[in-house]
Amino acid sequence: MPHVRIWPGGDGQPLSLPGPIDLNLTTCFLGTKIAGAAMLAAKKNGRIINIASISALIANRGLGGRDYETGKAAVLHFTRCAGADWAPHGITVNAICPGLFMTDINKEWNEKNPEVIEAFLENVPMGRAGIPHEIGPLAVFLASDAAAYVTGASYVIDGGYTLW
């Protein structure tokens, strides 16, 4: 896959794709394709839940580059398309769009760049980052029969960050 260069990134440097695109979109595409194909072959209803991000919906302030946002926006639109295509087969495809959650990578980021995390949290009405286990109940809902009529949807879970 050739690299695409977009000039300039937020830090004045050219963006180099596909690294983040592979991580955020290609892996989602392949996982969805494999799971969906198995469901179609078995002629069974099923649920696919993709992880996008609030970054699919907004332009982040204070962060260089736009490759992460672009990849997550593509995940979101791919989720919608797959949801439309597979709905007639009883397969729902939805996305969870988390805001800032204190995952291991974000804890590491916070140690190196605490001012970025602090600035982000100043814009979260709930005043804190999410805890990873708070995503679980939403995923359980989307995987359950309660979400049998939900497809192509995206659920924001961000402490209110995108309200502003």
Buried (B, 14 or more C-beta within 10 A) or exposed (E): EEEEEEEEBBEEEEBBBBEBBBEBBBEBBEEBEEBBEEBBEEEEEBBBBBBBBBBBBBEBEEBEBBBBBBBBBBBBBBBBEBBEBBBEBBBBBBBBBBBBBBBEEBEEBBEEEEEBBEEBBEBBEEEEBBEEEEBEEBBEBBBEEEBEEBBBBBBBBBBEBBEE
